[in-house]
Amino acid sequence: MSRKTELQPWQWPDDHWKKLINRVWGGTTYRPKQWKNGARCAVALSFDSDHETNELRDGGTSYGRMQWGQYANRVGIPKVLTFLEKEAIPATFYVPAVVALTYPDEQRRVIKEGHEIGIHGWIHEVNSTLPYEHERDLMLRAADALEKITGVRPVGLRTPSWDFSRDRLLIEKELGVLYDSSLMGDVDCYQLLLDGEDTGIVELPVEWIRDDAAYLLMQRFGSLRPYIAPADIFDIFRREFDGAYAEGGIFQLTMHPHVIGYRSRFWILEELVNHIKAHEGIWFATHADVAAYAKQFG
């Protein structure tokens, strides 16, 4: 009896790997000659409010890890919001629906203080493991939950852990969002194409280089124990900003309240903002405002 085996990647016919690559494709780059009010550089700060969902999404029941997530609500988010108010900086918060349902007053405060809330999954699920109908249902329910709690319909999203499935862009197009901030195809905003067709969605790209968790997270029972001194992380972020400023582009940064919100680490954000504000021609804006401006004038 013969046994059917799947082709290995090196055996794929050309049309197969071409379809994989072309499913989600970057189109036109959007870099305005100048940013709002003549600014040279756009600065988009973001905070992923994952809270307890980092544990829950994998079916975990560790109360130690869930309490670590609760730290974000008790200490991290208030510290971030107080700092942003003091510095008069708008930011974007990406919130799983389970977090919003657990801490609705937190989300209302975020909106009340002039910040943006974006979709960040239902329970911080791993999208690429889900059937299409489940992924679609979770995304639509998440959008509805955020709107019901905050009174504002989200116009943008970030996939949990930046995990982008083959159907994700199709669902985003159906939802009618302005932008996505999950992919890494550029340093500037760019057009997202689905099977070669314009979706109308702008990508505001991310990168692990500009993510606090990549340097500071650890797993007690695993082998993941990275740690880089705050001064070294600040140096990386500073160099990323300096490059964006020199090019007249975007400096986008991803942080997590349960990661950055500790005394020795919050210094990174404080020093970074001091460094940025020492430059002329800076536009601090939400991800939605940056994406909209880039699409219109880029």
N, C-alpha and C positions, 0 to 999 in steps of 0.2 A: 504494500500500500504506500503510495507516495504521499508526502506531507507538503502542503503548500506553505511556503515561507514568504515573508515580506521582503521586498527589495531593500537593500542597504542604500544609504545616501549616495554612494559613489556609482550605484547602478540606476539611479533615477533617470528617466528620460528628461530631455531638456525642458519640455513644456511643464513638467511637474515642479521642478525647483523654481522655474520662472514664475509660476502662479503663486508659489509660497512667498517669494520676494515681493511680487507686485500687489499682493493682497492689501497691504498697508504701505503706502509710499509717500514720501515727502515731495511736495510740489514746489511752488514758488516760495522763495524766501521773502519774509516781510521785515525789512529793516528801514524804518523812516530815516530821512536825512537828518531830522532832529525830532526830539520827543516833545511832549506837551509843554507849552510855554517856553519853547526854545531850549529845553534841557538837552544836555549832551548824552546822558545815560539814564536809563530806567532801572529802578531798583525794586524788585518784587520779592518781598519776604513772605514765607509761608510756614504754617505750623500744622502738622498732621496730628490731629487729636485722637489718637488710637485708643488711649485709656485701657480698659480691661479687654478689649477685643483681640489684642495680641495673644492672649491666653485662650480666650473663648473660641476663636476661629478654628483651632485645631482640636476642639473638644476637651481642652484642658480644664482642670478644676483646682489648680494650685492657687490657694488664697494668698500666698506670698506674692505671686506674680500679678494677681488681680489687685492687691493692695498697691503694688508698684504702679499699676495703671491708675489707681485712684489718686495717687500722688499728683497726677497731672491736673485733676479737678481741684484738689484741695490747695495745692501750692503752685504748680507750674503755670496753669492758665491765668490765675490772678496776677502772678508775677509778670507774665508776658503782657497782659492787658494794661497793667499799671505802667510798665515801661513804654509801651507804644503810645499811650496817652501822653506821657511826659514828653516824649520826643515828637509828638504829632505825626505819627507814621501810620498809614493804613496798611493792613496786611490781609492775607487770605488764610482761612482755617479750613482744612479738609477733614470732614467729620463722618465716620461711619454712622449709619442710622441707629444702631444699637447704643452707641454713645450718646447720640442726641436724645433718644428716648429715656436714657438713664439720667442725663443731666440737661433737661430742657432749659432751665434757667441760665445755665452757662452759655448755651447757644443764643438765647435772647440777648444776653449781655454783649456777646460778640457783635451781633447785628446792631444793637442800640449804639454801640461805640463806633460805628462807621466802618466796620470790617466786612469782609466777604466770607460766606460759608459755601464751600463746594462739596460735591458728592464724593464720598470715599468708601463706597461699597455699603453692604448691609451690616456685616459682622467682620469686616476686613478679610473677606473670603479670598481664596486663591482662584482667580477667574478662569485660568487656563485649564483647570480640572473640572469645570462645570459644563453640563450640557447647555446648549444655546438657550433653551426655554427657561432654565433655572437662572442663568446669568441675566437674561433679559428681565425676568420677574423681579429679581433682587434689585437691579438697578432702578427700575421704574418705581418700586416700592420705596427705595431709599430716597429718591427725589421727592416723592409725595410726602414722606415723613418729615424731611427737612423743611419743606414748604409749610406744612401744617404747624410745626413747632415755631418757626421763626417768622412766618408770614411773608417770606421772600422765596420765590422760585429760583433754585440754583441755575446758573448759566454755564458753569464749568465743573470739571471733575478731575480727580486723580485716582487712578486705579490703585487698590491696595497693593502695597509692595511693588508698585510699578509693573504689575503682572498683566500683560496686554494679550488677550486671547485673539484668535482669528476672527471672532464675531464681534469683538468689542466695538470697533468703529461703526459697524452696521447698526448696533444698538444705540450708540451715541447719536448717529444721524437721525434715527427714528425719534429720539428724545428731543432733538432740536437744540442741543447745547451750542454755545458760542465757541468754546475752546476745550481742549484737553491739556493736561500737564502731567504726562506719564512716560513720554518717549524721549529718546536721546539722539535724534538725528541731526542736531545742529546746536549752535549757541544762540541763534536768533529764532524768532517766531517763524513758522512756516505753514504752508498749506498742506492739509491732509487729503490724500487721494485714496479711494476705496476701489480696487480693481481698475485703476486708471481714471476714475471719475472723481471730480471735485465734490467733497462732502459739505463744503462751506464751513468746516470746522478748522480752527486755528490751533496749531500745536505750540505751547509755550514750554520749551524743553527743560528737562531736569538732568541731573547727573549725580552719581554716587559721590563724586568729588565734592559736591556742594550739599552734602547731607550729613547732619551731625551724627546720626545713628551708625553710619558706616565706620566711624572712628571710636565710638564709645559704648556700644552695646556689648553685653556678655550673656552667656547661657551657663548657669551654674553646673548643670549636669551634662553639658556638652563640651565640645572643643572650641566653641566660639568665644574667645576672650580677647578681643582687640582692645587696646587702650593707647591713645595718643595724648600727650600732654596738651592742655588747653592752649598754651602759647603756640604750639605747633599747628593746631587746628586753625587758630586765628590766622596764622601766617598763610595757610593754604587758602582760606576764604579771602583774605586780603589780596593775595595775588590774583585770584579769580576776578575780584572786583576791579583791580587795577587794569587787568586785560580788557574787561568789558568797557571800562571808562575810556581807555586809549582808542578802542575801536568805535566808540559811540553806540554801543549795543545795550544788551540787557544783562544785569546781574540778578540772577534768580537763586534763591537759597531755600532749602528745605530743612526745617527743624521739627523736633517733637517735644512737647511740653514736659513729658516724663523723662526726657533725656537731657535737654539743654537747661531745664529748670532747677538745677542744683547750684549752690553758691559758687563753687569753684569753676563751674562751666558757664554760668550766665554771663560771666566776665567776657566770654568770647563775643557774644552779641553786643554787649555794651561797648567794647573797644572797637568792634567792627563798625557800628553806627557812628561812633566818634570819627573814625577814619574816613568813612564815606562823606560825612557832613563837612569835613575839611576841604572838600572839593566843590567847585562851582558847577552849576548846571546839573543838579540831581533831581530827578522826579521819582519820589516814592509813591508807589501805586499798588492797588490790588492786581492780582493776576488777570481778573476780568477786564480791568481798565487798560492794562498793558496789551492784552490780546486784541481788544477792540480797536485801540489806537494803531497798533501795528498793521492790522488788516485794512484799516481805512486809509492809512497814509504810507504804508510800506510798499 
